[in-house]
């Protein structure tokens, strides 16, 4: 006896579908569960790779190229999807991230960088979810929206403050979506990764399956672990879950707040000396 995630007959939009990232893994998992995937990214090669992967596995996938940070292009995404399929059942907004030149002290961060980070990690999410919900409400159909946050929104985001602010905004906005649209049968949740072993991350010098940062060892989550969480929230198995933030970080955010204290830990677990 088993319980399977069944998305058969549904159409799910995935924004940000690079093969080696969370979005690519999510698109493949959604297709494996039976849904048709509509894949969106800013380069044709990224879209084509994901379409090829899914079709080679017997799944269904179409896509389009769009720069999601460009309002004129992102506003066409849902319109194009429903024009092809005349239905939309779920959205996974995965596109986002930080670029190397954006890791700065706050006092050294240009306003242009702040705006770019907010647009890439928050503003497009609003536009896509707004358009998806507008269609679902008009059609009278239910759906699930999943937006990717980050553990950088949980407390602070040193030297990548705009990113932490954007991801905090995603969590707050998603909670509001869950309240405003719940009577229309639309659920909205956030999935927040920590360090994830994407191709982009593991290609950096010094990064591997276990990476040491700030004296603490962080086990990198796999892209499939994030994809599994997203697909679960898209499915009917999560029918009672909305307005929540699911952290998938291998306990990275549960680290002792004052940092590693090996000697302190040893003193806690050391066997008492015999009299």
C-alpha positions in Angstrom: 0.0 0.0 0.0 1.4 3.4 -0.9 0.4 7.0 -1.3 1.4 8.7 -4.5 1.4 12.3 -5.5 -1.0 12.6 -8.5 -1.0 15.7 -10.6 -2.4 13.9 -13.7 -4.3 16.3 -16.0 -3.1 19.5 -14.4 -1.0 22.3 -15.9 1.7 23.8 -13.7 3.8 26.9 -14.5 7.5 26.7 -13.3 9.5 30.0 -13.5 13.2 29.4 -13.5 13.9 26.0 -15.0 17.7 25.6 -15.4 18.6 21.9 -15.5 21.1 21.9 -12.6 19.0 24.0 -10.3 15.9 23.8 -8.1 13.6 24.8 -10.9 14.8 22.1 -13.3 14.4 19.4 -10.7 11.0 20.8 -9.8 9.8 20.7 -13.4 11.0 17.1 -13.8 9.2 16.1 -10.5 6.0 17.8 -11.5 6.0 16.0 -14.9 6.7 12.7 -13.2 3.6 13.2 -11.1 1.6 13.5 -14.3 1.1 17.2 -14.9 2.0 19.2 -18.0 4.8 21.7 -17.2 5.0 25.1 -18.7 8.7 26.0 -18.3 9.9 29.6 -18.3 13.4 31.0 -18.2 15.4 33.9 -19.6 17.4 31.8 -22.1 16.1 29.4 -24.8 18.8 26.9 -24.0 17.6 26.5 -20.4 14.0 26.1 -21.5 15.0 23.6 -24.2 17.0 21.4 -21.8 14.2 21.0 -19.4 11.7 20.3 -22.2 14.0 17.7 -23.6 14.6 16.0 -20.2 10.9 15.8 -19.5 9.9 14.6 -22.9 12.7 12.0 -22.9 11.2 10.6 -19.6 7.7 10.4 -21.2 6.4 13.6 -19.7 4.7 16.6 -21.1 6.3 20.0 -21.2 6.1 23.2 -23.3 7.7 26.6 -22.5 8.6 30.1 -23.4 11.5 32.5 -23.0 10.9 35.6 -20.8 13.0 37.9 -18.7 10.9 37.9 -15.6 12.5 41.1 -14.4 11.0 42.9 -17.4 7.4 43.7 -16.6 6.3 43.7 -20.3 7.7 40.1 -20.7 6.6 38.7 -17.4 3.1 40.0 -17.9 2.8 37.8 -21.0 3.6 34.5 -19.2 0.3 33.5 -17.7 -1.5 35.0 -20.8 0.6 32.7 -23.1 0.1 29.7 -20.9 -3.7 29.9 -20.7 -3.9 30.7 -24.4 -2.3 27.3 -25.1 -3.9 25.2 -22.4 -7.0 27.1 -21.3 -6.3 26.0 -17.7 -3.8 26.6 -14.9 -3.6 24.6 -11.7 -0.4 25.5 -10.0 2.6 27.8 -10.0 6.2 27.3 -8.7 8.2 30.6 -8.7 11.7 29.4 -8.4 13.7 32.0 -10.3 15.8 34.3 -8.2 19.1 34.4 -6.3 22.0 36.7 -5.7 24.9 37.5 -7.9 28.5 37.9 -6.8 28.6 41.6 -7.2 25.5 42.0 -5.0 27.3 40.7 -1.8 28.1 44.1 -0.2 28.0 45.9 3.0 24.7 47.9 3.3 26.5 51.2 3.3 28.2 50.2 0.1 25.1 48.9 -1.7 23.9 51.1 -4.6 20.2 51.8 -4.9 20.3 50.2 -8.4 21.6 46.9 -6.9 18.9 47.0 -4.2 16.2 47.5 -6.9 17.6 44.8 -9.1 17.6 42.2 -6.3 14.0 43.2 -5.2 12.8 42.8 -8.8 14.4 39.5 -9.4 13.4 38.0 -6.1 10.0 39.6 -5.2 8.4 41.8 -7.8 8.1 39.3 -10.6 6.6 36.8 -8.0 3.8 39.3 -7.3 3.1 39.8 -11.0 3.0 36.0 -11.8 0.9 35.1 -8.8 -1.5 38.0 -9.4 -2.1 37.0 -13.0 -2.4 33.3 -12.1 -5.0 34.0 -9.4 -6.9 36.4 -11.6 -7.3 33.6 -14.1 -8.3 31.0 -11.5 -10.8 33.3 -9.9 -12.4 34.2 -13.2 -12.5 30.5 -14.2 -13.8 29.4 -10.7 -10.9 26.8 -10.5 -8.8 25.9 -7.5 -5.0 26.0 -7.5 -1.8 26.1 -5.5 1.0 28.7 -5.6 4.5 27.9 -4.2 7.1 30.7 -4.0 10.7 30.0 -3.1 12.0 32.0 -0.2 15.3 31.5 1.7 16.6 31.0 5.2 18.1 34.4 4.7 14.7 35.8 5.6 14.5 34.1 9.0 16.8 36.4 11.0 19.3 38.5 9.1 21.2 38.5 5.9 24.7 40.0 6.5 26.2 41.4 3.3 23.2 40.4 1.2 20.6 42.5 2.9 18.5 43.3 -0.2 18.1 39.6 -0.8 17.0 38.9 2.7 14.5 41.8 2.5 13.2 40.4 -0.8 12.7 36.9 0.5 11.1 38.3 3.7 8.7 40.1 1.4 7.9 36.9 -0.4 6.9 35.2 2.8 4.7 38.1 3.9 3.1 38.5 0.5 2.5 34.8 0.2 0.7 34.8 3.6 -1.5 37.6 2.3 -2.3 35.6 -0.8 -3.4 32.7 1.3 -5.9 34.8 3.1 -7.3 36.9 0.3 -7.6 34.0 -2.1 -8.6 31.1 0.2 -12.3 31.5 -0.5 -11.5 30.9 -4.2 -9.8 27.6 -3.4 -6.3 29.0 -4.0 -3.6 27.9 -1.6 -0.2 29.8 -1.3 2.9 28.7 0.5 6.6 29.4 0.7 9.5 26.9 0.5 12.7 28.2 2.0 16.0 26.5 1.1 19.3 26.9 2.9 22.5 25.9 1.1 21.5 23.9 -2.0 23.8 21.8 -4.1 22.9 23.4 -7.5 25.4 23.2 -10.3 26.1 26.9 -9.8 26.9 26.4 -6.2 29.0 23.3 -6.4 31.0 24.7 -9.3 32.5 27.3 -7.0 35.9 26.7 -5.5 35.8 25.0 -2.0 32.1 23.9 -2.3 31.1 20.3 -2.0 28.5 18.0 -0.4 29.7 19.4 3.0 30.8 23.0 3.2 32.2 24.8 6.1 31.2 28.4 6.6 31.8 30.5 9.7 33.2 27.5 11.6 30.0 25.4 11.1 29.5 22.5 8.8 26.4 22.9 6.6 25.1 19.8 4.8 23.9 21.0 1.4 20.4 20.0 0.4 20.0 18.5 -3.0 17.8 20.1 -5.7 15.6 17.0 -5.5 14.9 17.6 -1.8 13.6 21.1 -2.6 11.7 19.8 -5.6 9.9 17.2 -3.5 8.8 19.8 -1.0 7.5 22.1 -3.8 5.6 19.2 -5.5 4.1 18.1 -2.2 2.7 21.6 -1.7 1.3 21.7 -5.2 -0.5 18.4 -4.6 -3.8 17.5 -2.9 -1.8 15.8 -0.1 -1.2 19.4 1.1 -4.8 20.4 0.7 -5.0 21.7 4.3 -1.7 23.7 4.1 -1.7 27.4 3.1 0.0 30.5 4.3 3.0 28.5 5.6 6.8 28.6 5.2 8.4 25.2 4.8 12.1 25.3 5.5 14.2 22.7 3.7 17.8 23.2 4.9 19.0 20.1 6.6 18.8 21.9 10.0 21.2 24.7 8.9 18.9 27.4 10.4 18.7 25.4 13.6 22.4 26.0 14.4 23.2 27.4 17.9 22.7 31.1 17.6 26.1 32.0 19.1 27.9 29.8 16.7 29.8 26.5 17.2 31.1 25.9 20.7 32.8 22.5 20.5 34.2 22.7 24.0 30.8 23.7 25.5 29.2 20.8 23.7 31.8 18.3 24.9 31.2 19.5 28.5 27.5 18.9 28.2 27.9 15.3 27.0 31.1 14.3 28.9 30.5 11.5 31.4 30.8 12.6 35.0 34.1 11.8 36.6 34.0 8.9 39.1 34.5 9.8 42.8 
